[in-house]
Amino acid sequence: MKIKFIIIITSLLCISSCNISKRDAIALAVVAGTLVAGTALFYYMNKKDKKMVQNALENSPTGENVTWHNPDTNIPFQMAINNTFQQGNRPCRQYTLVGQGSDRKTTTACRQANGTWN
């Protein structure tokens, strides 16, 4: 998390004061924005949301969409299980999580020895 924050701050400072081309500034802004969006999505998830993600990873078939609304935070979520595959002897799932507004993150989790997905 600290590394992403440093990259974002450095990128924003560079965009505003470095002598770089407009094309490079746009590319840098896109990378910084992607880091911010993905980080923000997981930042405002609470234990209930994380439990819903774990449950969907464990029980939902590939191609299924899971939706929920957290009454504590008043934030709706939608999760799509995109792909299931093996990594060594562990099952893994690629999924897309969409939160408040258009916050979207596609990532991969694998089942750990203790049964959790990470």
URPE-V271781 format. One record per pair of residues at least 12 apart in sequence whose ideal C-beta (glycine too) atoms are under 6 Angstrom apart, sorted by the first residue. I is the first residue (numbers start at 1). J is the second residue. Records with the same first field share a line. If there is no record, write none. Layout:
I = J  J
This chain:
4 = 35  39
8 = 32  35  36
11 = 28  32
15 = 28  29
37 = 103
38 = 105
40 = 103
41 = 99  103  105
48 = 70
49 = 70
52 = 68
54 = 117
56 = 79
57 = 93  109  117
60 = 81
62 = 81  84
64 = 81
65 = 80
66 = 79
75 = 100
77 = 99
78 = 98
79 = 95  97
80 = 96
81 = 93  95
82 = 94  95
87 = 110
90 = 110  111
91 = 111
92 = 108  110
93 = 109
94 = 108
